[in-house]
Structures are given as structure tokens and as C-alpha cells.
């Protein structure tokens, strides 16, 4: 193997792919344009969804229970406990009114509620809602909190009438103290960002890998290349480094789109769950996580080159390589809800999962260098195995020249 030959092959392949305007658009320009649009749409959609469930909660009484006393009681004693509750006119058909979106909830109060209230007996307030509509089912807890507020008010009043201090009912008061320095949106970023990076790295080199061996087999341009003075290992490494380059170019393009989204609307990358901030990062941890991510990309590049070599044609190569997305998706979704302090040691030894875990640890401000070094070591091993498989496959005449 000669480095000179490897560089010549590398330069040739990069220029060949760079001449393809469709590849450049889909791998570089499209992510930069598409990512901000997607993130802004998702962010605004999530914010709208949250607003629907917490603001402008329209509630109406059923016509049967909507006496003047019941209407006045609901407005002044229940709805007053939450400013987002809006009391509408009574309705005849609760199901139809909720379905049409005229109201979100319908309430049916006991006909003799006033008599029971005076006697100190509990009365029923039925909440009618449609759980198939998020704007209805998701708002029930708002009304339930308002009813709970009324119950607390009545309990305190009755105790005071008996000469008992209501404080006697409270044995302990819980107080929340969040020890995390991060902003509310950090959790969402640590869920999305590692998954996004992993999936991009896993599939970013597929177009290049498919074209470099399977595509050349179909075009019958691989045989002339093999007859040159360059050894097969030099040719293989030239193609391998080309796949790596286009993998990380695609990742950088998507990250650029991600950054543009953040600059336009910081809450867009957190799906409307608050701003990002307070993330502490140590340079050594950043470098280790970056190295682990790059090594995962190199591993997938080796696997893609192996599969492309095995494939008889461009289409067959695409079919096989498209399955790689699942290799990244399964661990990504399996660990999506986990935060930095939830990660186990074994997760830093498993390919793909080790990259996700390293990025989660970095974003969570938790720095355990022993785990990061474990992930780095296992990543080096994976790169070696992937390259070894590529070399074995590239040396097999029966595989390389089959049609």
C-alpha cells in the first residue's frame, strides 16, 4: 500500500461525487434549508398543543343542571380558581358541542348541590370530555385543580367555623429544590441531539458508499481501476476516506441547519419546552465525545463499504444499506428518555449506544472519564473490525466481480 496511491484515489472519488449536483444538493444544501423549517414547525406545533391544554379552557354546564344558582356557583366558586377557565352558555348536546370544538369540557352538577353544600355533604360534579381530542382530554386536570381549590376553600372555612386552625391538617410541606444548573430546555436537547447525530452519522455516507463500489460495478468502471498500479488496499482506503468525508459533511450541514434554527428561535430546538442554557462542558470531555462520534462514523463507513462491495448492483446496494438506519434507530429510541445520571457502565461498551451515552453525558454536565475512555476503546475496536471486514470482502474475487 502506498499513501500516494490512496490520496490519488481519494481525490478522484471526491471530485467525481462533487460533480454530481444532485448529491451536493441533497447532502449539503437540503439539510441546511430543511432543518430550520422542520424545527420551527415542530416547535410552534408543540407550543400550540401546550397552549390548547392550558389556556382558554372553555367549559359549559349541561342544560339539565344549568339553573341560575348552578351557573352562578360554577362561575364564582369553581372557575375563579383558574383564570384560564372560561364559562360558556349551557349546552343541550355535550357530545356534539365537544366534538365540534365549541367547548372543551361540559360539567353536570347535582340538582340538589346547594342543599348538600349547606348540610356539609359532598355533591357530584361530573366532567364530560372526549379523550380522543387532546384539546378536551388534556384539559381535564385544569378543571380538576379548580375543583380541588374549591374543596380546600370549603375545608378551611368549615374548620374555622368549628374554631380549628386549618394548619392542623398540614403535617409537612414539600418544597422542590432543583439541583440542576441547566435551563428547562436542556432535557429535550439531551433527548433529541444524541439521537439526531447518531442517525445522521449512520446513514450520511450511504449515497457515497453505494456509488463507489456497487455503482462502479454496474457502470463497469471498477475493473479498470483495479488494473492500475495502485494496490487494492490503497483503492479501498481511498474509497473508505471518501465515504467518511461525505458522512461528516452531511452531519455538519444538518448541524448548521440546527444552529440556524436556534438563532431564529431558541425554543425551536427544545420543542417549545423552554430555552437552553447552563450547560457546563469540559474541553477534555468534548474532545473525547467528538472522537467517539468520529470513530462511530468510521465504523459505519467500513460497514457501508463492505455491504457495497458485496452488492451486485447499485439498487441492491441501496436496499442493503437502507437497513443500517435501524441499527442506529433501535438504541437511539431505547435510550431516548434516559438522562446523563441514568446511564450504566455497560452502555459505553456497546457500539452506537456508546456514542449516544457519551453525548448525553456531555450535554448533561456529568463527566466520568473512565466511562468515556471505555467508549473510546470500544469504538476503536469497532473501527478495526469494520475495516478488517472491508479488506476481506475487497480481496475476494468471487464477490468483487460477481454480477
Secondary structure, 3 states (H helix, E strand, C coil): CCHHHHHHHHHHHHHHHHCCHHHHHHHHHHHHHHHHHHHHHHHHHHHHHHHHHHCCEEEEEECCCCCHHHHHHHHHHHHHHCCCEEECCCECCHHHHHHCCCCCEEEEECCCHHHHHHHCCCCCEEEECCCCCHHHHCCHHHHHHHHHHHHHHHHHHHHHHCCCCHHHHCCCCCCCCCCCCCCCCHHHHHHHHHHHHHHHHHHCCHHHHHHHHHHHHHHCCHHHHHCCCCCHHHHHHHHHHHHHHHHHHHHHHHHHHHHHHHHHCHHHHHCCCCCCCCCCCCHHHHHHHHHHHHHHHHHHHHHHHHHHHHCCCHHHHHHHHCCHHHHHHHHHHHCCCCCHHHCCHHHHCCCCHHHHHHHHHHHCCCCCHHHHHHHHHHHHHHHHHHHHHHHHHHHCHHHHCCC
